[in-house]
Amino acid sequence: MFLSRSPASLLLTACLLIPLTSCANSSLGESLEQSFAADPKLEENASSQPTETPTVSATPPFQPSIQGSETPTPTLSPSPSVTPQTNGSQASIPPFSDSTVVGASGNSDGSIDTTTASNNSNGGQATGTDGAIAFSDLTKAPKALQQYVSDLAQLGVLTPASSSSKANQAKEKTLFEPNSVITRRDYVRWLVAANNRLYAAQPAKQIRLSTDAAQPAFQDVPRQDPDFSAIQGLAEAGLIPSPLTGDSTTVTFRPDAPLTREALILWKVPADTRQALPTASLDAIKQTWGFQDAARIDPKAMRAVLADFQNGDLANLRRAFGYTTLLQPKKAVTRAEAAAALWYFGFQGDGQSAQDALKIPSKP
C-alpha cells in the first residue's frame, strides 16, 4: 500500500510521526494528553446532580391561543350550574275533566276501597281518616264526580244514605247512593265536617259546633235533633239565613227537605270567600254566567252566585254541574254533586282541597 503512494507523501508522513514518537514519554506529551482529556470537575458535577424526569399531566394546562401557531387551543366546557332546591311546596289543584277517574283503588266487584291509602305525587302516603267508610257503589257516580266523592270519603266526611226500611239498614252502611237527592241536613253536616277537616291545622278557619245550651235558631231544629250542633253552628256563624242574621221570616230550616242548587251556593260561598259578598243584580248575573234563567234565582242567593263566578275554574257551580247556561236554581242536588262542591274551600287560589288534606300525614 505504501508503494503505491508518491515519494512526497511518504516523506511528509515520516516527518509527522517522528516528533510524536519522540515525545511519548516526555513532558510535552503529557501536556498534550491532558489538554485532550475530559475535565474531572465536569464529570463529578454531572454525577452528583440527579436527572429530573418530566412529569406528564393527565389534563394539559390551558394555553392561550397564539396567533400563527398550528397547535389547537383546548376548549373549556362550562360546568353545569346548580339550582338551589327549596323544601317548601305549594299545593296544586288538579285540573277538572269529564274524563277524570276515581283516585281510590277499585275492587274486583266494582266497589272502591276508600280506606286504602294511595301514593301521592310528592312521594308521600295519602292517609285515610278514622271514620272513613268503604262505600261499595261510588262507581255509580258520574265519572267527572267520582274523584271528589272518593277523596271526601277517604277523609271520613261523607255519611251513608239513609232509608226508612229497617231490612236494608245493614246494607245501607256501605251504600252512598251518589245519584240520590241530598237533604238539607245532610249537606249542612258535610259542609261543617269538610270545612273543619280541610282546615284541621287552622283553627281560626274552623266552624264551631253549637252546644245544647244555645237557644235554637229554628223552630223545627230543637236541641234533641241529631244535627242540631251543625245546623245551629252555621246559623250562629251567619253562614245560613236565620233570625240571627236579621231574616225574621226564616223561622224554620226544613232539615229533611231536598237541597236546591241556589241553597248549595248560598251556604257554601261565604265559607269560600270569608268576606262580604259583592252587590249583585240580574244584569250582572247574565253578563257573567250567562244564565238564561237568572230571573228565577232567589235575590238572597244572587250575591253568592256572582261571587262564585269570581272564583274562576274553582267555582262550585263549575265543579258540581260543569258548563251550563241554565242554573235551574230550584232543582234538587244529588249527593255526588254536593260532594263535588265541598271538595274545595277557598277563593281565587287561596284555599284547601280534599286531595291536599289527604297528603297530610295523620297524627299518631
VENDADA-V629869 format. One record per residue. N is the residue number from 1. RES is the residue in one letter. PSI is psi in degrees with one decimal (* if undefined). Layout:
n: [N	N]
res: [RES	RES]
psi: [PSI	PSI]
//
This chain:
n: [1	2	3	4	5	6	7	8	9	10	11	12	13	14	15	16	17	18	19	20	21	22	23	24	25	26	27	28	29	30	31	32	33	34	35	36	37	38	39	40	41	42	43	44	45	46	47	48	49	50	51	52	53	54	55	56	57	58	59	60	61	62	63	64	65	66	67	68	69	70	71	72	73	74	75	76	77	78	79	80	81	82	83	84	85	86	87	88	89	90	91	92	93	94	95	96	97	98	99	100	101	102	103	104	105	106	107	108	109	110	111	112	113	114	115	116	117	118	119	120	121	122	123	124	125	126	127	128	129	130	131	132	133	134	135	136	137	138	139	140	141	142	143	144	145	146	147	148	149	150	151	152	153	154	155	156	157	158	159	160	161	162	163	164	165	166	167	168	169	170	171	172	173	174	175	176	177	178	179	180	181	182	183	184	185	186	187	188	189	190	191	192	193	194	195	196	197	198	199	200	201	202	203	204	205	206	207	208	209	210	211	212	213	214	215	216	217	218	219	220	221	222	223	224	225	226	227	228	229	230	231	232	233	234	235	236	237	238	239	240	241	242	243	244	245	246	247	248	249	250	251	252	253	254	255	256	257	258	259	260	261	262	263	264	265	266	267	268	269	270	271	272	273	274	275	276	277	278	279	280	281	282	283	284	285	286	287	288	289	290	291	292	293	294	295	296	297	298	299	300	301	302	303	304	305	306	307	308	309	310	311	312	313	314	315	316	317	318	319	320	321	322	323	324	325	326	327	328	329	330	331	332	333	334	335	336	337	338	339	340	341	342	343	344	345	346	347	348	349	350	351	352	353	354	355	356	357	358	359	360	361	362	363	364]
res: [M	F	L	S	R	S	P	A	S	L	L	L	T	A	C	L	L	I	P	L	T	S	C	A	N	S	S	L	G	E	S	L	E	Q	S	F	A	A	D	P	K	L	E	E	N	A	S	S	Q	P	T	E	T	P	T	V	S	A	T	P	P	F	Q	P	S	I	Q	G	S	E	T	P	T	P	T	L	S	P	S	P	S	V	T	P	Q	T	N	G	S	Q	A	S	I	P	P	F	S	D	S	T	V	V	G	A	S	G	N	S	D	G	S	I	D	T	T	T	A	S	N	N	S	N	G	G	Q	A	T	G	T	D	G	A	I	A	F	S	D	L	T	K	A	P	K	A	L	Q	Q	Y	V	S	D	L	A	Q	L	G	V	L	T	P	A	S	S	S	S	K	A	N	Q	A	K	E	K	T	L	F	E	P	N	S	V	I	T	R	R	D	Y	V	R	W	L	V	A	A	N	N	R	L	Y	A	A	Q	P	A	K	Q	I	R	L	S	T	D	A	A	Q	P	A	F	Q	D	V	P	R	Q	D	P	D	F	S	A	I	Q	G	L	A	E	A	G	L	I	P	S	P	L	T	G	D	S	T	T	V	T	F	R	P	D	A	P	L	T	R	E	A	L	I	L	W	K	V	P	A	D	T	R	Q	A	L	P	T	A	S	L	D	A	I	K	Q	T	W	G	F	Q	D	A	A	R	I	D	P	K	A	M	R	A	V	L	A	D	F	Q	N	G	D	L	A	N	L	R	R	A	F	G	Y	T	T	L	L	Q	P	K	K	A	V	T	R	A	E	A	A	A	A	L	W	Y	F	G	F	Q	G	D	G	Q	S	A	Q	D	A	L	K	I	P	S	K	P]
psi: [-39.9	-27.1	-23.2	-14.7	165.8	156.1	-32.0	-38.3	-41.1	-37.1	-39.6	-38.7	-39.7	-35.6	-34.4	-36.2	-31.0	-45.8	-37.6	-36.1	-35.0	-17.9	9.3	-40.5	14.3	171.6	-30.6	-37.4	-39.4	-36.2	-41.8	-36.0	-40.6	-29.8	-29.7	-5.5	158.7	147.4	118.0	-26.9	-38.5	-39.3	-38.8	-43.6	-37.3	-36.1	-25.0	-22.8	126.9	149.2	124.3	130.5	122.8	137.3	129.5	119.7	139.7	-34.3	113.0	140.3	151.4	128.6	130.9	152.1	128.4	124.8	129.7	-8.6	145.1	-6.7	122.5	145.3	128.5	143.7	126.2	120.3	135.2	144.2	145.0	139.0	149.0	123.2	124.1	140.0	142.7	150.6	-22.6	144.6	147.3	128.1	135.1	148.4	125.1	148.4	147.7	135.5	149.9	-18.1	8.1	132.6	163.1	142.9	-23.9	164.3	137.8	149.3	169.5	-23.3	7.2	-4.9	168.9	123.3	101.9	-4.0	-7.2	126.6	145.6	153.2	141.1	174.2	-21.4	5.3	-2.1	-171.9	123.2	119.0	132.4	172.1	144.7	134.3	-4.5	141.0	135.6	85.0	141.6	-0.9	24.3	-23.4	-9.7	-14.0	154.4	142.1	-35.0	-16.7	-8.8	-37.7	-43.0	-44.7	-43.7	-43.8	-44.7	-33.4	-39.3	-28.7	-7.4	20.6	-40.0	151.2	155.2	160.0	145.9	151.5	151.2	-11.9	120.2	-24.9	-24.1	8.7	-38.9	-39.0	-29.7	-24.5	-19.9	6.3	128.0	-31.0	67.1	-25.6	3.3	157.2	138.7	143.7	164.8	-36.9	-41.9	-39.7	-41.0	-41.2	-44.6	-39.5	-47.6	-43.4	-42.7	-45.3	-47.5	-29.6	-42.5	-31.5	39.2	-31.0	1.7	82.4	-28.4	-19.7	2.5	150.8	123.6	131.0	146.1	162.4	167.3	-15.2	-10.4	148.5	121.9	133.8	-23.4	143.4	-28.9	13.3	81.0	175.5	-26.5	-9.1	135.9	-22.7	21.7	-43.6	-36.5	-47.4	-45.7	-35.8	-41.3	-38.6	-43.0	-25.1	-7.4	18.4	-14.2	145.4	136.8	172.4	-23.4	-26.1	5.8	2.8	86.9	-16.0	-16.9	85.6	-10.4	154.1	-26.7	65.4	-28.1	5.6	154.8	146.1	131.7	164.6	-40.5	-31.7	-37.3	-46.0	-39.6	-37.0	-28.2	-42.3	-41.0	-29.9	-17.4	-53.4	-37.4	38.3	172.1	136.6	150.2	156.8	132.8	154.2	168.1	-41.0	-37.9	-38.9	-41.7	-39.3	-28.4	-65.1	-31.7	23.7	129.0	-24.2	31.5	-28.9	-17.0	-5.2	135.5	131.7	-29.4	-28.9	-9.6	-41.4	-38.2	-38.5	-41.8	-41.7	-33.3	-34.1	-35.1	-6.6	3.6	-136.6	-14.4	11.5	141.6	-40.7	-41.1	-40.6	-36.6	-35.6	-5.0	-164.6	130.6	149.4	5.0	116.6	-35.7	62.6	-26.2	-1.0	141.7	148.1	139.9	164.9	-35.6	-39.5	-39.7	-40.1	-38.5	-39.9	-33.7	0.9	-24.7	136.3	128.1	177.0	125.5	49.0	-14.3	93.1	-164.5	137.4	165.2	-33.7	-37.5	-41.8	-32.6	-24.3	-12.5	119.3	137.2	147.8	139.6	*]
//
